[in-house]
Amino acid sequence: MPSTTAVSPADCHNDALIANVRPTDWVNPEPRGRYNLVVIGAGAAGLVSAAGAAGLGAKVALIERNLLGGDCLNVGCVPSKALIRASRALFDARNSLEFGVQGGDQLTFDFGVAMERMRRLRATLSRHDSARRFRDELGVDVFLGQARFVGQDCIEVDGKQLRFARAAVCTGARAMAPPIPGLAEAGYLTNETVFSLTELPRRLAIIGGGPIGCELAQAFARFGSRVTLIQRGRQLLRREDADVAAILQAALVRDGVDLHLDTKILQVATSRQEKILHLERDGAVMDVTVDAILVGVGRVANIAGLGLEQAGVDFDQQGVRVNDALQTTNRHVYAAGDICSPYKFTHAADAQARILIANALFMGRQKASKLTIPWCTYTDPEIARVGLNEQEARDQGIAATTLTVPLADVDRAVLDGETQGFARVVLHKGTGAILGATIVARHAGEMINVFSLAMTNNLGLSSIGRAIHPYPTQAEVVKRLADAYNRTRLTGPIKKFLAAWLRWRRS
């Protein structure tokens, strides 16, 4: 791994980004005695750990070898959602005939303008994660460089040794490349390089049908690239229900994505400027020729060069090993975020960092296993999920009841022309407790929060149903689920009792 990531193209927006998250004139401070907390990595988990601890009065040092803000700000959530918004605007403009908007087919699109907007907004948001803000406003000692443990309670960076009472490893993960013959020689994009593009690839192959692959496949197809999405498994988003994946598959095909499911890539070859992927499915071999390849098949932990052995911190290729308190095998060293978590989301890293602060600095007993973590795939429609689906509940031996309400039954979704999708809840059959929920809708990421809140606070579906929801909203689908659940509780004996009561009242 290089010590720093090159940020391109060179323009005023990227200059502003670098000035915030990797200032070229930065001078590392002199260590100030023993720190309460030394944080390695300034992504989501590291920034929250450092800011939270400093805000509570701790003496904190923060070390980053690359760009402050981590993947989320620089090459993840922020740039990807800016592009997704641009692709959605283009899609809506071209598909608004039913609303009386004329001339959609005559629209033009400038990829360079969309990318410039992304860079401008990213630079604006980077101020919050800037080295100077953490130093000047929060009182954190910020060190730029490679951190390395040199003992049980000491870390070295830029030739300086930082002693600590507690340390936090928050170094995250990076894009993983599959071992496909010829792929490295042909060259490929990952989330770390795709947002540096200035020209739209005419033909783009995307390897991997997970969230990153699906989100960017749809966005680039809407921009006008001829996108081929190749997935080794039989369905997209393997963690989701089959009917959820089917809705997404139909949406991608609608937007022009050429899907190859259950397909193996045998080899990648090059011819002049073209890249040729040799594919195999069910014994049949075919070739796909493209101008660029984007890999989105997973993440690998950033553990190299940290000297974890010197600190007595156990790790493997999956990352640093922690217990439920996020403590490593060195009782003075903790970890949070992608380096140790199966949930590789910014909001999960944020939540774990808060547990780390409580447990590392204040002898807390908070447990990572108690977190209720939702996630969302930001395709159109979005796919949001929290907790278990029905199959996972069954695999755990839990008797479950599943209720589903289609968006076509919700007035606002009909009026918006956004009826593709549904809301689903999985309930414990004996108690009615919410085990999990899935929402497939254009704004599913905004709608899943009510289920996260209910599950975190042990509220049942009936509690959601008692809340008054504004009409008309698409989120009213959640109340519809509660109404459906209440109807299931109206069993035969109860119906007979109520009917008898009402007959008596009429007499």
Secondary structure, DSSP 8 states (H G I E B T S, - for coil): --SS----S-SHHHHHHHHHHS-TT-------SSEEEEEE--SHHHHHHHHHHHHTT--EEEEESS-TTHHHHHHSHHHHHHHHHHHHHHHHHHT-GGGT---GGG----HHHHHHHHHHHHHHHGGGG-HHHHHHTT--EEEES--EEEETTEEEETTEEEEEEEEEE---EEE-----TTHHHH--B-TTTGGG--S--SEEEEE--SHHHHHHHHHHHHHT-EEEEE-SSSSSSTTS-HHHHHHHHHHHHHTT-EEE-S-EEEEEEEETTEEEEEEEETTEEEEEEESEEEE-S-EEE--TTS-HHHHT--EETTEE---TTSB-SSTTEEE-GGGT-S---HHHHHHHHHHHHHHHHH-----GGG---EEEE-SSSEEEEEE--HHHHHHTT--EEEEEEEGGGSHHHHHHT----EEEEEEETTT--EEEEEEEETTHHHHTHHHHHHHHTT--HHHHHHS---SS-TTHHHHHHHHHHHHHT--HHHHHHHHHHHHHHH-
